[in-house]
Amino acid sequence: MIKQFKYYFLLIWFFALAIESFAQNKWSDIIEQTFLHPPTSAKPWVFWYWMHGAVSKAGITADLQAMKEVGI
């Protein structure tokens, strides 16, 4: 009876280890893909302000285009 219990225990332990290994690989793939292709909410943002009202329409347009080019 005890010998049979040992075999069942080893079998269950083996399957648990195999399942854990599979789950670990799955999570590492998900983490890697999320790192390589981050969601929009994780992209950089800026706090944009003007010093003493030194602003012009051409300056605003240039700033916005430059930010768009770098992905902000």
Helices and strands as residue ranges (DSSP letters): H 2-36, G 40-42, H 57-69
